[in-house]
């Protein structure tokens, strides 16, 4: 019985060790996608390599999104001169004229992209709920995914940490 438990313990330890090792090898790379801004400008995740990027999936009918947007603008303005980029992706169900009106009315200073077919949301892990915020490091890896309004102190601390890292 003792030998059986020892063997089972070693097997469990081996499985846990393998799972941990597999987690280290897991691909956290941001998807290879191209964002198209409201002005028609295209920027790909490959183009953004070397910069810290915040991708925010949002909608004009999302109360939390509308509430957090002024803080997103403040965060963008705080880091925009430091190799930081921000892309706000409107969900596929959000009417383009609503997105354009909101963007112009609120003078959003960052890239606002439409996702009419839902391909961007799908590529970033089947984003369905808003707001969803994703931080990508300089090497193009997703370092965090936040559902709901971020804790902006923690978000800015993470951005600063990632900006301090080499590309």
Secondary structure, DSSP 8 states (H G I E B T S, - for coil): -HHHHHHHHHHHHHHHHHHHHHHHHS--B----EEEBTTS-EEETTTTTTSEEEEEEE-TT-HHHHHHHHHHHHHHHHHTTSSEEEEEEE-TTS-HHHHHHHHHHTT--SEEEE-TTSHHHHHTT---SS-EEEEE-TTSBEEEEEESS--HHHHHHHHHHHHHS--
